[in-house]
Structure formats: structure tokens, C-alpha cells
Amino acid sequence: MEYGVSSPSKKLRRQILFYLFLAVVLLLVLFPLIWMLLASFKTNAEILNVKRMFRFTPTLKNYFSVFVKYNFKRPLVNSFIISFVSTIIALIMGLPASYSIARERMHIFSGIILMIRIVPAISFLVPWYTLFSKLNLAGTFTSLILCHLIVSLPLIIWIMIPYFETLPLELEHSAWIDGCSKAGSFLRIMLPLSSPGILTCGILAFIFSWNNFMFALVLSSSRTLTLPLAIYQFISYSNVDWGGIMAASVVITMPIIIISFFLQRYIIAGLTAGAVKG
């Protein structure tokens, strides 16, 4: 009888501890985002006043400055173009490469790709800048898109290799027997079955390009200015527009948060699908 009484009690205590731990983690993760969102509706004086963290008069002045005074519309379009095009190109190149590596068991190539992914991206900046300057491509969309491929392409290949390895060969054999070519079976069978993984690596590659600051700092121009670099406009020699920075940060962050929120189950499915074989 004592065991029967203590067992539910232990289970209840474990659940309480779990939810307490979960609450602490959520607080640590969400507090910066909540603070950023609240600060975007404050004046600079209210942002720097800790006592006015939750007691303040909301204002849209910061968002007005972002889109009118600092003209964030152009960097917003630039970031979308660069992120979208680089992600599409990386998918077009990465999916056949990862499929070939997975089917032919070319583990040496997968190791090389992993090493490329580990190398800090900043180490490519000087060679890229020298090359693009000689080709008169510095400050263009082409240079930024190619730079983003250095990171997004290995990322896509490394995620999709174990995903393709989980797909049974019998499906392809059946397609070949029915007269389908290898390219046809890849396009008509393998890619549709791999849609969760494709969506996952596509979102991750898009997020990287959207948030990238380092490549834009060196290779962008006034015509190709991106959102992370545009935040620099709020920092001057003698003043920092904290309200404008917070509003601009919300503008940069919210599209990614919205996309991730609605597609989170596909992201989780894509990341875990390659973990178990058979």
C-alpha cells in the first residue's frame, strides 16, 4: 500500500520539477525577445530607465524612424532577395550532391563537406573580396549570394545525406523496372519523400542568409545594403538610437519567428528523420 501511495506522489513531484525547469528555460529564452519588443515602443529615456520596464507610454515613433527616416524598405527587399536566391541555388546544387553521396556511400566527401562547414566563414572574406574586386563584382548581389553559398550549401548537404540514407532502395528499383531513369526517380520519388528534410534545411539556410552580418559588412554597397548592416545607421559618433535599434531588430526577427512558428513541426520532423535508419 505504501508503494502505491508514494508512486503517484513521486510522479507528481517529477512533473512539478519538469514544468518548473521548463518555465525557467522559457523565461531565459523569451525574456530578451520580450524586452526587445517592449523597448521598440519606448523612448530612449524609458529604455535606459529600469524602473520603467513595464510602465511606459507606447509610441510608434521608432517604427516611423525605421521605415521613413532610415528607409528600411530597401534593405528589407535586399535581404529577402539575397536569402531567397542563395537558398534556392543551394537547394538545387545540394540536393543532388547529398543524394549521390548517400547512395554511393562516399563518406570521404561527406567528411570533407563537414570540414568546410567547420571552417570559420570569416577566413573566406579576404580571398572573396580580392576575387570579386578583380572581377568587378564587389558590392553586387552576385558576390553576396555566392558568399552565402559557402555556408548554406554544406549545411544542406550535411542535413540531407542521412535523410536520403533512410529512404529504401526498393522504391527506386521499382521505378527503374517501370522504365524510369535515375534522374526521373530522384525527381519524382526521392524529392517528394524528402520534403520535410528539404523544408528544414531550406529554412535553416534562409535564416543564416537573413541574419548574416559579416559578409554584408565587407562585400555590400549602398545599393545592396542588408538588414543586419542597416542597423549600423542607428549608431553615430555621439549618440545611439536605442529605440530605433530595438524596432529594427523586431523588423528583422519577426518574419523568421513567424515562419519558424508555423513550420516548427516540419523542422523537427526533418531534423529527426535522419536519426534512425531502417
C-alpha positions, 0 to 999 in steps of 0.5 A: 500500500505504501508503494502505491501511495508514494508512486503517484506522489513521486510522479507528481513531484517529477512533473512539478520539477519538469514544468518548473525547469521548463518555465525557467528555460522559457523565461531565459529564452523569451525574456530578451525577445520580450524586452526587445519588443517592449523597448521598440515602443519606448523612448530612449529615456524609458529604455535606459530607465529600469524602473520603467520596464513595464510602465511606459507610454507606447509610441510608434515613433521608432517604427516611423524612424525605421521605415521613413527616416532610415528607409528600411524598405530597401534593405528589407527587399535586399535581404529577402532577395539575397536569402531567397536566391542563395537558398534556392541555388543551394537547394538545387546544387545540394540536393543532388550532391547529398543524394549521390553521396548517400547512395554511393556511400562516399563518406570521404566527401561527406567528411570533407563537406563537414570540414568546410562547414567547420571552417570559420566563414570569416577566413573566406572574406579576404580571398572573396573580396580580392576575387570579386574586386578583380572581377568587378563584382564587389558590392553586387548581389552576385558576390553576396549570394555566392558568399552565402553559398559557402555556408548554406550549401554544406549545411544542406548537404550535411542535413540531407545525406542521412535523410536520403540514407533512410529512404529504401532502395526498393522504391527506386528499383521499382521505378527503374523496372517501370522504365524510369531513369535515375534522374526521373526517380530522384525527381519524382520519388526521392524529392517528394519523400524528402520534403520535410528534410528539404523544408528544414534545411531550406529554412535553416539556410534562409535564416543564416542568409537573413541574419548574416552580418559579416559578409554584408559588412565587407562585400555590400554597397549602398545599393545592396545594403542588408538588414543586419548592416542597416542597423549600423545607421542607428549608431553615430559618433555621439549618440545611439538610437536605442529605440530605433535599434530595438524596432529594427531588430523586431523588423528583422526577427519577426518574419523568421519567428513567424515562419519558424512558428508555423513550420516548427513541426516540419523542422523537427520532423526533418531534423529527426528523420535522419536519426534512425535508419531502417 
